[in-house]
Amino acid sequence: MTTNQTAALRPDDRRLPLLLDRAEIADLLARHQRSLDEGVFDEAWGRAYYAEDVTAEMPIGTVRGRDAVVTRIREGMALFARTMHLGGAAVIDVDGDRATARAPQLSTHVLADGSEALFVSGGHAVTELVRTPDGWRITAAALRIAWTHGTPPRLPTGLGPAADAA
């Protein structure tokens, strides 16, 4: 390692807090995405990822508040027997105690209607975060679908963007 490289790694470097924030945010986003496939959407799960006043835009509608987000995700994920969510590296911008992230997402879903049909979507997730005493938490999330392939699930009455507009 050269002297310049060693100097760039000193603990008093001003970039270190930024790098730590970005690493913590990237870890939170990766854990959140993995948790979608694990299927435990309870109060503790919601607190681990979301701020109390979170807003989430999803293909199945927009909701506000942590309890509403947890409920909507639970309802949406119940449409699938199995899922696999894959995300790419997030571009993360930190500004003090707030941050934004944008990451590609590929989601494969096996329908829970007994057909075993596949529904695949690709797009990106746009996330706003805030630093809390418990660590970084999501304050706004939007899943922007660019394309889909396969059989989409049939949405039950009351679930979906049309239900939010009513």
C-alpha positions, -999 to 999 in steps of 0.1 A, spaced: 0 0 0 14 34 -9 16 63 15 -12 81 -3 -34 50 1 -26 47 37 -34 84 43 -68 78 26 -77 52 52 -69 71 83 -97 71 110 -99 109 111 -109 109 74 -142 128 69 -154 103 44 -155 75 70 -189 85 85 -204 88 50 -191 53 41 -205 39 73 -239 54 66 -239 41 31 -229 6 43 -257 6 70 -283 17 44 -272 -9 18 -274 -35 45 -309 -24 56 -321 -25 20 -306 -59 13 -321 -74 45 -355 -59 37 -355 -74 2 -344 -108 15 -371 -106 42 -398 -103 15 -391 -139 6 -392 -151 42 -428 -141 47 -429 -128 83 -447 -95 82 -455 -86 118 -451 -56 140 -414 -63 148 -407 -67 111 -422 -33 104 -403 -16 131 -370 -31 119 -374 -14 84 -399 14 85 -403 48 102 -437 52 118 -448 78 92 -436 59 61 -454 62 27 -451 32 3 -461 32 -34 -466 -4 -46 -482 -19 -76 -511 -29 -52 -516 7 -40 -502 35 -20 -504 34 18 -493 57 46 -481 47 81 -460 17 93 -490 -4 103 -507 2 69 -475 -7 50 -470 -39 70 -507 -49 64 -505 -41 26 -473 -60 21 -487 -90 40 -519 -89 18 -499 -86 -14 -474 -113 -6 -502 -137 3 -511 -137 -34 -479 -158 -39 -469 -193 -28 -432 -184 -32 -411 -154 -43 -375 -145 -51 -366 -108 -50 -332 -99 -64 -318 -64 -62 -287 -48 -77 -264 -24 -60 -281 7 -48 -270 42 -56 -271 59 -22 -270 96 -15 -266 107 21 -274 142 33 -269 144 71 -297 124 87 -316 118 55 -307 96 25 -321 84 -8 -314 52 -26 -323 38 -60 -317 1 -69 -327 -22 -97 -351 -50 -87 -361 -83 -103 -390 -102 -87 -401 -137 -95 -435 -148 -80 -452 -182 -80 -490 -176 -78 -507 -190 -47 -539 -198 -67 -528 -234 -72 -518 -228 -108 -481 -226 -100 -480 -198 -127 -451 -174 -127 -453 -137 -126 -420 -118 -131 -414 -80 -128 -384 -58 -133 -379 -22 -124 -363 -2 -96 -370 8 -60 -367 44 -50 -363 48 -12 -360 77 12 -345 70 46 -340 88 79 -315 82 107 -333 73 139 -320 63 174 -325 27 162 -306 32 129 -317 40 94 -354 35 86 -374 38 54 -396 69 53 -408 66 17 -406 37 -8 -417 35 -44 -415 4 -65 -414 15 -102 -422 -15 -125 -406 -12 -160 -419 -45 -173 -437 -77 -164 -439 -112 -178 -463 -140 -171 -496 -142 -153 -503 -114 -128 -523 -124 -97 -560 -116 -94 -563 -89 -69 -591 -93 -43 -617 -66 -39 -602 -37 -19 -566 -44 -29 -549 -23 -56 -545 12 -68 -582 16 -77 -591 8 -41 -569 36 -28 -586 61 -51 -620 52 -38 
